[in-house]
Amino acid sequence: LSAADRDMMSAFLSTGASAQYVPQSGQIVGILKQMHDTMKQDLADLTAAEEAAIKNFEELSAAKTKEIEAGGAAIEAKTERKGKVGLLIV
């Protein structure tokens, strides 16, 4: 190496990159932890909402099934009554 190159290299190594570079990994890790916590909370909220929706659906489905059964029983009773009235009229 020439003297000029050696002086340039020693100047770079003594003050250069290490003095100017400040690692940002702490901020990046903090952002990633915050994103993880936010996503974890969002998942818990969505899971709870989904479980509540499933419970409401099952309750509504059971109520509608009972209504359908009661309606079927009412139709059978009215059909039977109509048949008896029809026999009485004839």
C-alpha positions in Angstrom: 0.0 0.0 0.0 1.2 3.5 -0.7 1.5 6.0 2.1 -1.6 7.9 1.0 -3.7 4.7 1.0 -2.3 3.7 4.4 -3.2 7.1 5.8 -6.7 7.0 4.3 -7.3 3.5 5.7 -6.0 4.4 9.2 -8.2 7.5 9.2 -11.2 5.5 8.2 -10.6 2.8 10.8 -9.9 5.2 13.6 -13.0 7.4 13.2 -15.0 5.9 10.4 -17.9 3.5 10.5 -17.9 2.5 14.1 -18.3 6.1 15.4 -21.1 6.9 13.0 -23.1 3.7 13.2 -25.7 3.5 16.0 -27.5 0.1 16.0 -31.3 0.4 15.8 -32.0 -3.2 16.7 -33.5 -2.1 20.1 -36.1 -0.1 18.4 -36.9 -2.8 15.9 -37.2 -5.4 18.6 -39.5 -3.0 20.5 -41.7 -2.5 17.5 -41.9 -6.2 16.9 -42.9 -6.9 20.5 -45.6 -4.2 20.3 -46.9 -5.7 17.1 -46.9 -9.2 18.7 -48.8 -7.9 21.7 -51.3 -6.1 19.6 -51.9 -9.1 17.3 -52.2 -11.4 20.4 -54.8 -9.1 21.9 -56.7 -8.8 18.6 -56.7 -12.6 18.3 -58.1 -13.0 21.8 -60.8 -10.4 21.1 -61.8 -12.0 17.8 -61.8 -15.4 19.4 -64.1 -14.2 22.2 -66.4 -12.5 19.7 -66.5 -15.7 17.5 -67.3 -17.9 20.5 -70.1 -15.5 21.5 -71.5 -15.5 18.0 -71.4 -19.4 18.0 -73.3 -19.5 21.3 -75.9 -17.0 20.0 -76.3 -19.0 16.8 -76.8 -22.3 18.7 -79.4 -20.7 21.0 -81.3 -19.2 18.1 -81.1 -22.4 16.2 -82.5 -24.3 19.2 -85.3 -21.8 19.6 -86.2 -22.0 15.8 -86.2 -25.8 16.0 -88.7 -25.7 18.8 -90.9 -23.2 16.9 -90.8 -25.5 13.8 -91.8 -28.5 16.0 -94.6 -26.5 17.6 -95.8 -25.3 14.2 -95.8 -28.9 12.9 -97.7 -30.1 15.9 -100.3 -27.3 15.4 -100.7 -28.2 11.8 -101.3 -31.8 12.7 -103.8 -30.8 15.4 -105.7 -28.5 13.0 -105.7 -31.0 10.2 -107.1 -33.6 12.6 -109.7 -31.2 13.8 -110.7 -30.2 10.2 -111.1 -33.9 9.4 -113.4 -34.5 12.4 -115.5 -31.4 11.6 -115.7 -32.6 8.0 -117.0 -36.0 9.2 -119.6 -34.3 11.4 -120.9 -32.1 8.6 -121.4 -35.0 6.2 
